[in-house]
Amino acid sequence: MDYKNEFERMMATQTELALATVADGGPDVRIVNFYYEPQTKTLYFSTFTDNIKVAELAQNPHVAFTTLPTGGQGHVRVKNALAQKSTVPVENHKERFLAKLPGHIIGIPELLPALTVYEVTFDCADVVLDFKHIGKVML
């Protein structure tokens, strides 16, 4: 089984993930849309600048996530990642988000100033195809 290929496929085709942050000593999970850039090995998600996760990430940038399968059971799970605000302007991410998610809010011009983009970096991921096929991918 080529888990690296499966990782790349799922990161390219799945559009949502459950992102876990830490707030007040406990976990907090929410669904976000994302895109993954294989060349830089970086995952990107956008959020409103006044969202509670912005404050949570400022306090503790450590996150975990799992992608949400679009069909079947296959998903990517990451236990130890770091999230930080992207230094690249939101407008520069617009094309990538819209290519993957044509209806993404980043395409609404009046909302663009209220958004910020986060970069999530990680060294390894678990690739879960089903209960019998689980592999670790090192990036």
Secondary structure, DSSP 8 states (H G I E B T S, - for coil): --HHHHHHHHHHH--EEEEEEEETTEEEEEEEE-EEETTTTEEEEEEETTSHHHHHHHH--EEEEEE--SSSS-EEEEEEEEEEE-SS-HHHHHHHHHHH-TT-GGG-TTTGGGEEEEEEE-SEEEEESSSS-EEEEE-
